[in-house]
């Protein structure tokens, strides 16, 4: 009897142990299922917010897409995908410094992410930090050696640095990897070897209400000698005050960098007393890019000096100017000229003048411009004998007849003191080869 009781007790313990084991297994399964559901839910949530971001980007709703990415980061601060998207959207919003910081934060955690390397390179390119951008693109290229996207970015960086031949090679490599890549094809077109020379012939006419009319004919040849060197030589034949005069001039431009250029030149003439006997000049120019999000997309600033020698007079001009690039291919130029003149027996004179010009597209190949100038002068000869002040109004056209041909024309009216008037007009034709 006692043995039976012990047997029953043992069987009861075994049953209880089995039940406990089954309950434990059930609990583990439930916990595992719950964890799996959480993971699935997390992946679905991640997929959902990325789908929403892509949808907003497709509709160009950058601010809305950025808000979704930032909401995701508030829920999951360690989500590198969300940080990458935030960096891209900040860049597209024009907030480049914030985008750079976000990209660098992601790179600290994922230093070999080629998408992030390329994104940061884009930000640095927009800031004209081309050397830094190029280093990142080369790093992405080492990690992903056969990528058309990487080669396109490499081509852009090389093009911005003025290394056109290497840029062409990069764009060709991108097309070899992906023949239907439109960005690579457009990039290759942008650095295609164009005409090296431009031959231009032009004529100018001046009509006065107080003296004989004048005219001039100019023939010039501009050549790209090398990647950084450009030359321009011209001859001008004048008919002024019953005299025939001829002037020859030459200039040489050297590109110091992709944003800086220095030009120097000279002119010599058979002056006949109606034009300067000789001239010498130089100009330094510097360009800046503010990005397409700014109203002023870019600016070119320059400063030039010119020395003119007449029979009895010496003149030096100082000419700073600025050219602003505006939306829709509009440009606005403002230039100031201060002339220092010295005549025998007279004190040194300083005379200022200025001009402003607005250029705008009229058609795909047609550009118009209007300008206004004001100033006082006393340094030329027959047409500007003595001191006078003047206001000039005018406009012009530039028409690209074909890819390698161009036609320009202008018309100007000048109202001077002493009741004197001048009407000027001219045209030119250029062919490139």
VEXDREN-2710 file (C-alpha; in Angstrom, 1 decimal):
% VEXDREN-2710
k/r/px/py/pz
1/UNK/0.0/0.0/0.0
2/UNK/2.8/2.3/0.9
3/UNK/4.6/1.4/-2.3
4/UNK/1.5/2.2/-4.3
5/UNK/1.2/5.6/-2.7
6/UNK/4.9/6.4/-3.5
7/UNK/4.3/5.3/-7.1
8/UNK/1.3/7.6/-7.4
9/UNK/3.3/10.4/-5.9
10/UNK/6.1/9.9/-8.4
11/UNK/3.7/9.8/-11.3
12/UNK/2.1/13.1/-10.0
13/UNK/5.5/14.7/-9.8
14/UNK/6.3/13.6/-13.3
15/UNK/3.0/15.0/-14.6
16/UNK/3.6/18.3/-12.9
17/UNK/7.1/18.5/-14.3
18/UNK/5.8/17.7/-17.8
19/UNK/3.1/20.4/-17.4
20/UNK/5.7/22.9/-16.2
21/UNK/8.0/22.1/-19.1
22/UNK/5.1/22.5/-21.6
23/UNK/4.2/25.8/-20.0
24/UNK/7.8/27.0/-20.3
25/UNK/8.0/26.0/-23.9
26/UNK/4.7/27.8/-24.6
27/UNK/6.0/30.9/-22.8
28/UNK/9.3/30.9/-24.8
29/UNK/7.3/30.4/-28.1
30/UNK/5.0/33.3/-27.1
31/UNK/8.0/35.5/-26.3
32/UNK/9.7/34.6/-29.6
33/UNK/6.5/35.2/-31.5
34/UNK/6.1/38.6/-29.8
35/UNK/9.7/39.5/-30.6
36/UNK/9.2/38.4/-34.2
37/UNK/6.1/40.5/-34.5
38/UNK/8.0/43.5/-33.1
39/UNK/10.8/43.0/-35.6
40/UNK/8.3/42.6/-38.5
41/UNK/6.4/45.7/-37.2
42/UNK/9.7/47.6/-37.1
43/UNK/10.6/46.6/-40.6
44/UNK/7.1/47.5/-41.8
45/UNK/7.4/50.9/-40.1
46/UNK/10.8/51.5/-41.6
47/UNK/9.5/50.5/-45.1
48/UNK/6.4/52.7/-44.6
49/UNK/8.3/55.9/-43.7
50/UNK/10.8/55.4/-46.5
51/UNK/8.0/54.9/-49.0
52/UNK/6.4/58.1/-47.7
53/UNK/9.7/60.0/-48.1
54/UNK/10.2/58.7/-51.7
55/UNK/6.6/59.6/-52.5
56/UNK/7.1/63.2/-51.3
57/UNK/10.4/63.5/-53.1
58/UNK/8.8/62.3/-56.3
59/UNK/6.3/65.1/-55.9
60/UNK/9.1/67.6/-55.0
61/UNK/7.7/68.1/-51.6
62/UNK/11.2/68.3/-49.9
63/UNK/10.0/70.0/-46.8
64/UNK/7.3/67.3/-46.2
65/UNK/9.8/64.5/-46.8
66/UNK/12.3/66.1/-44.4
67/UNK/9.6/66.2/-41.7
68/UNK/8.9/62.5/-42.1
69/UNK/12.6/61.6/-41.8
70/UNK/12.9/63.7/-38.7
71/UNK/9.9/62.1/-37.2
72/UNK/11.5/58.7/-37.8
73/UNK/14.7/59.9/-36.1
74/UNK/12.6/61.0/-33.1
75/UNK/11.3/57.4/-32.8
76/UNK/14.6/55.7/-33.7
77/UNK/17.6/58.0/-33.2
78/UNK/20.1/55.3/-34.2
79/UNK/18.5/54.7/-37.6
80/UNK/21.3/55.4/-40.0
81/UNK/19.0/55.1/-43.0
82/UNK/16.9/58.0/-41.6
83/UNK/20.0/60.1/-41.0
84/UNK/21.1/59.5/-44.5
85/UNK/17.8/60.6/-45.9
86/UNK/17.8/63.7/-43.6
87/UNK/21.3/64.6/-44.9
88/UNK/20.1/64.3/-48.6
89/UNK/17.0/66.3/-47.9
90/UNK/18.9/69.1/-46.1
91/UNK/21.2/69.3/-49.1
92/UNK/18.3/69.6/-51.5
93/UNK/16.8/72.3/-49.2
94/UNK/20.0/74.4/-49.5
95/UNK/21.0/73.8/-45.9
96/UNK/24.5/72.6/-46.8
97/UNK/26.3/73.0/-43.5
98/UNK/23.6/71.0/-41.7
99/UNK/23.7/68.3/-44.4
100/UNK/27.5/68.1/-44.2
101/UNK/27.3/67.5/-40.4
102/UNK/24.6/64.9/-40.8
103/UNK/26.6/63.0/-43.5
104/UNK/29.7/63.0/-41.4
105/UNK/27.7/61.6/-38.4
106/UNK/26.6/58.7/-40.6
107/UNK/30.1/58.1/-41.9
108/UNK/31.5/57.8/-38.4
109/UNK/29.2/54.7/-37.9
110/UNK/29.3/53.5/-41.5
111/UNK/32.7/54.6/-43.1
112/UNK/32.3/52.4/-46.1
113/UNK/28.8/53.4/-47.2
114/UNK/29.3/54.5/-50.8
115/UNK/25.9/56.3/-51.0
116/UNK/26.9/58.5/-48.0
117/UNK/30.3/59.1/-49.5
118/UNK/28.7/60.3/-52.7
119/UNK/26.1/62.4/-50.9
120/UNK/28.8/64.2/-48.9
121/UNK/30.8/64.7/-52.1
122/UNK/27.7/66.4/-53.6
123/UNK/27.5/68.8/-50.7
124/UNK/31.2/69.7/-50.9
125/UNK/30.9/70.2/-54.7
126/UNK/28.0/72.7/-54.1
127/UNK/30.4/74.5/-51.7
128/UNK/33.1/74.6/-54.4
129/UNK/35.4/72.4/-52.2
130/UNK/36.3/70.3/-55.2
131/UNK/39.5/68.7/-53.8
132/UNK/37.7/67.4/-50.8
133/UNK/34.8/66.2/-52.9
134/UNK/37.2/64.4/-55.3
135/UNK/38.9/62.6/-52.4
136/UNK/35.5/61.2/-51.3
137/UNK/34.5/60.1/-54.8
138/UNK/37.8/58.3/-55.3
139/UNK/37.2/56.5/-51.9
140/UNK/33.7/55.5/-53.1
141/UNK/35.3/54.3/-56.4
142/UNK/37.8/52.1/-54.5
143/UNK/34.9/50.5/-52.6
144/UNK/32.6/50.2/-55.7
145/UNK/34.9/50.1/-58.7
146/UNK/32.4/49.4/-61.4
147/UNK/29.6/52.0/-60.7
148/UNK/28.3/54.3/-63.4
149/UNK/26.9/56.6/-60.6
150/UNK/30.3/57.0/-59.0
151/UNK/32.0/57.7/-62.4
152/UNK/29.4/60.4/-63.2
153/UNK/30.2/62.2/-59.9
154/UNK/33.9/61.8/-60.6
155/UNK/33.4/63.3/-64.1
156/UNK/31.6/66.3/-62.5
157/UNK/34.3/66.9/-60.0
158/UNK/37.0/66.7/-62.7
159/UNK/35.1/69.1/-64.9
160/UNK/34.7/71.6/-62.1
161/UNK/38.4/71.5/-61.5
162/UNK/39.1/72.3/-65.1
163/UNK/40.5/68.8/-65.9
164/UNK/38.3/68.4/-69.0
165/UNK/40.2/65.5/-70.6
166/UNK/40.0/63.4/-67.4
167/UNK/36.3/64.3/-67.1
168/UNK/35.7/63.0/-70.6
169/UNK/37.3/59.7/-69.7
170/UNK/35.2/59.4/-66.5
171/UNK/31.9/60.1/-68.4
172/UNK/32.9/57.6/-71.1
173/UNK/33.5/55.0/-68.5
174/UNK/30.1/55.7/-67.0
175/UNK/28.5/55.2/-70.4
176/UNK/30.4/51.9/-70.9
177/UNK/29.0/50.6/-67.6
178/UNK/25.5/52.0/-68.3
179/UNK/24.9/52.9/-71.9
180/UNK/21.5/54.5/-71.2
181/UNK/22.7/56.8/-68.4
182/UNK/21.4/60.2/-69.4
183/UNK/23.5/62.1/-66.8
184/UNK/26.7/60.5/-68.2
185/UNK/25.7/61.4/-71.7
186/UNK/24.9/65.0/-70.8
187/UNK/28.2/65.2/-68.8
188/UNK/30.1/64.0/-71.8
189/UNK/28.4/66.6/-74.1
190/UNK/29.3/69.3/-71.6
191/UNK/33.0/68.6/-71.9
192/UNK/33.1/67.7/-75.6
193/UNK/35.9/69.3/-77.4
194/UNK/34.4/72.4/-79.1
195/UNK/35.8/74.8/-81.6
196/UNK/39.2/76.2/-80.6
197/UNK/39.1/79.4/-82.6
198/UNK/36.6/82.2/-83.2
199/UNK/36.9/84.5/-86.2
200/UNK/34.8/87.7/-85.8
201/UNK/34.2/90.7/-88.1
202/UNK/32.3/93.7/-87.0
203/UNK/31.5/97.3/-88.0
204/UNK/30.7/100.3/-85.9
205/UNK/29.1/103.6/-86.9
206/UNK/28.9/106.9/-85.0
207/UNK/26.7/109.8/-86.1
208/UNK/27.1/113.3/-84.6
209/UNK/25.0/116.5/-84.8
210/UNK/28.1/118.7/-84.8
211/UNK/30.8/116.9/-86.8
212/UNK/31.4/114.3/-89.5
213/UNK/30.3/110.8/-89.0
214/UNK/32.8/108.1/-88.0
215/UNK/33.1/104.4/-88.8
216/UNK/35.3/101.5/-87.9
217/UNK/35.8/97.9/-89.0
218/UNK/37.3/95.2/-86.7
219/UNK/38.7/91.8/-87.5
220/UNK/39.6/89.5/-84.6
221/UNK/40.8/86.0/-83.9
222/UNK/40.4/84.4/-80.5
223/UNK/42.1/81.0/-79.9
224/UNK/42.2/78.5/-77.0
225/UNK/45.9/77.7/-77.1
226/UNK/45.8/75.2/-74.2
227/UNK/43.7/74.2/-71.2
228/UNK/44.5/77.5/-69.4
229/UNK/45.6/79.9/-72.1
230/UNK/43.5/82.0/-74.5
231/UNK/44.7/84.6/-77.0
232/UNK/42.9/87.3/-78.8
233/UNK/44.4/89.4/-81.7
234/UNK/42.5/92.1/-83.6
235/UNK/42.9/94.8/-86.1
236/UNK/40.6/97.9/-86.3
237/UNK/40.4/100.3/-89.2
238/UNK/39.0/103.7/-88.4
239/UNK/37.7/106.6/-90.4
240/UNK/37.6/109.6/-88.1
241/UNK/37.6/113.3/-88.8
242/UNK/38.7/112.8/-92.4
243/UNK/41.6/110.6/-91.3
244/UNK/42.3/106.9/-91.7
245/UNK/43.8/105.2/-88.7
246/UNK/44.7/101.6/-87.9
247/UNK/45.1/99.9/-84.5
248/UNK/46.5/96.4/-83.8
249/UNK/45.9/94.8/-80.3
250/UNK/46.7/91.5/-78.6
251/UNK/45.6/90.0/-75.3
252/UNK/46.6/86.8/-73.5
253/UNK/44.4/85.3/-70.7
254/UNK/45.6/82.7/-68.2
255/UNK/43.2/80.7/-66.0
256/UNK/44.9/80.6/-62.6
257/UNK/42.1/78.3/-61.3
258/UNK/38.6/77.3/-62.2
259/UNK/37.5/80.7/-60.6
260/UNK/40.4/83.1/-61.3
261/UNK/41.8/84.5/-64.5
262/UNK/44.4/87.1/-65.4
263/UNK/44.4/89.0/-68.7
264/UNK/47.1/91.3/-70.1
265/UNK/47.5/93.0/-73.4
266/UNK/48.7/95.9/-75.5
267/UNK/47.6/98.0/-78.6
268/UNK/49.7/100.0/-81.1
269/UNK/48.3/102.3/-83.7
270/UNK/49.0/104.5/-86.7
271/UNK/47.0/107.1/-84.9
272/UNK/46.8/110.1/-87.2
273/UNK/46.0/112.1/-84.2
274/UNK/42.5/110.7/-83.8
275/UNK/43.1/107.5/-81.6
276/UNK/45.6/106.6/-78.9
277/UNK/49.1/105.9/-80.2
278/UNK/49.5/103.1/-77.7
279/UNK/47.7/101.2/-75.0
280/UNK/48.6/98.7/-72.3
281/UNK/46.1/97.0/-69.9
282/UNK/45.5/94.1/-67.5
283/UNK/42.4/92.7/-65.8
284/UNK/42.0/90.2/-63.0
285/UNK/38.7/88.3/-62.6
286/UNK/37.3/86.1/-59.8
287/UNK/34.1/84.0/-59.9
288/UNK/31.9/82.8/-57.1
289/UNK/29.0/80.3/-57.1
290/UNK/26.1/80.7/-54.6
291/UNK/24.0/77.8/-55.7
292/UNK/20.7/77.5/-57.5
293/UNK/18.7/78.0/-54.3
294/UNK/19.9/81.7/-54.1
295/UNK/18.4/84.5/-56.0
296/UNK/21.9/85.5/-57.1
297/UNK/23.3/82.2/-58.5
298/UNK/26.8/83.5/-58.9
299/UNK/29.0/86.5/-59.4
300/UNK/32.1/87.5/-61.4
301/UNK/34.1/90.4/-60.0
302/UNK/36.9/92.0/-62.0
303/UNK/39.4/94.9/-61.8
304/UNK/41.3/96.3/-64.7
305/UNK/43.6/99.2/-65.5
306/UNK/44.4/100.7/-68.8
307/UNK/47.1/103.1/-69.9
308/UNK/46.5/105.3/-73.0
309/UNK/49.2/107.4/-74.7
310/UNK/48.2/110.3/-77.0
311/UNK/50.5/112.8/-78.7
312/UNK/50.4/115.2/-75.7
313/UNK/48.1/113.5/-73.2
314/UNK/48.5/110.6/-70.8
315/UNK/45.5/108.7/-69.4
316/UNK/45.1/105.9/-66.9
317/UNK/41.7/104.3/-66.2
318/UNK/40.7/102.2/-63.2
319/UNK/37.7/99.9/-63.8
320/UNK/36.1/97.6/-61.2
321/UNK/33.0/95.7/-62.2
322/UNK/30.6/93.0/-61.1
323/UNK/28.5/90.6/-63.1
324/UNK/25.6/88.9/-61.3
325/UNK/24.0/85.7/-62.5
326/UNK/20.2/85.7/-61.8
327/UNK/17.5/83.1/-62.2
328/UNK/16.3/82.1/-65.7
329/UNK/19.6/83.0/-67.3
330/UNK/19.4/86.7/-66.6
331/UNK/22.6/88.6/-65.8
332/UNK/23.2/92.1/-64.5
333/UNK/26.4/93.9/-64.8
334/UNK/27.6/97.1/-63.1
335/UNK/30.9/98.7/-64.0
336/UNK/32.7/101.9/-62.8
337/UNK/35.5/103.6/-64.6
338/UNK/37.6/106.4/-63.1
339/UNK/40.0/108.2/-65.6
340/UNK/43.1/110.1/-64.5
341/UNK/44.2/112.4/-67.4
342/UNK/47.1/114.7/-67.7
343/UNK/47.4/117.5/-70.4
344/UNK/50.4/119.8/-70.8
345/UNK/50.1/122.9/-68.8
346/UNK/46.9/121.7/-66.9
347/UNK/46.5/120.0/-63.5
348/UNK/45.8/116.3/-63.3
349/UNK/42.1/115.6/-63.7
350/UNK/39.9/112.8/-62.4
351/UNK/36.7/111.9/-64.2
352/UNK/34.2/109.1/-63.2
353/UNK/31.8/107.2/-65.4
354/UNK/29.6/104.1/-64.9
355/UNK/27.5/101.7/-66.9
356/UNK/24.9/99.1/-66.0
357/UNK/23.6/96.4/-68.3
358/UNK/20.8/93.8/-68.0
359/UNK/20.9/90.8/-70.2
360/UNK/18.0/88.4/-70.7
361/UNK/16.9/85.5/-72.9
362/UNK/14.3/86.2/-75.6
363/UNK/14.3/82.7/-77.2
364/UNK/16.4/79.6/-76.9
365/UNK/19.1/81.1/-79.0
366/UNK/18.4/84.8/-78.7
367/UNK/19.5/87.1/-75.9
368/UNK/18.7/90.8/-75.5
369/UNK/20.2/93.5/-73.4
370/UNK/19.6/97.1/-72.3
371/UNK/22.1/99.4/-70.8
372/UNK/22.5/102.9/-69.3
373/UNK/25.7/104.8/-68.9
374/UNK/26.6/108.2/-67.3
375/UNK/29.8/110.0/-66.8
376/UNK/32.2/112.9/-67.5
377/UNK/35.2/112.7/-69.8
378/UNK/38.0/114.8/-71.2
379/UNK/40.6/112.5/-72.4
380/UNK/39.9/111.6/-76.0
381/UNK/40.6/113.7/-79.0
382/UNK/38.3/115.0/-81.8
383/UNK/35.0/113.7/-80.5
384/UNK/35.7/114.6/-76.9
385/UNK/37.6/117.9/-77.1
386/UNK/37.3/119.6/-73.7
387/UNK/35.2/118.4/-70.8
388/UNK/31.7/117.2/-71.1
389/UNK/29.2/115.0/-69.3
390/UNK/26.9/112.5/-71.0
391/UNK/24.0/110.1/-70.6
392/UNK/23.8/107.1/-72.8
393/UNK/20.9/104.7/-73.4
394/UNK/21.0/101.6/-75.5
395/UNK/20.3/98.0/-76.2
396/UNK/21.5/95.0/-78.2
397/UNK/20.8/91.5/-79.4
398/UNK/22.9/88.3/-79.6
399/UNK/21.7/85.5/-81.9
400/UNK/23.2/82.0/-82.2
401/UNK/22.5/81.3/-85.8
402/UNK/23.9/77.8/-85.5
403/UNK/26.1/76.0/-83.0
404/UNK/29.2/77.5/-84.5
405/UNK/27.9/80.9/-85.7
406/UNK/26.8/84.1/-83.9
407/UNK/25.5/87.5/-84.8
408/UNK/25.3/90.5/-82.5
409/UNK/24.0/94.1/-82.9
410/UNK/23.6/97.2/-80.7
411/UNK/22.2/100.7/-80.8
412/UNK/23.0/103.5/-78.4
413/UNK/22.0/107.2/-78.1
414/UNK/24.2/109.7/-76.2
415/UNK/23.0/113.0/-74.9
416/UNK/25.9/115.4/-74.1
417/UNK/26.2/118.8/-72.6
418/UNK/26.4/121.8/-75.0
419/UNK/23.5/120.3/-77.0
420/UNK/25.6/117.7/-78.6
421/UNK/24.1/114.3/-79.6
422/UNK/25.6/111.0/-80.8
423/UNK/23.9/108.0/-82.2
424/UNK/26.0/104.8/-82.4
425/UNK/25.2/101.4/-83.9
426/UNK/27.0/98.3/-85.0
427/UNK/27.0/94.6/-85.7
428/UNK/29.3/91.7/-85.8
429/UNK/29.4/88.1/-87.1
430/UNK/31.4/85.3/-85.6
431/UNK/32.2/81.8/-86.9
432/UNK/33.9/79.1/-84.7
433/UNK/36.1/76.3/-86.0
END
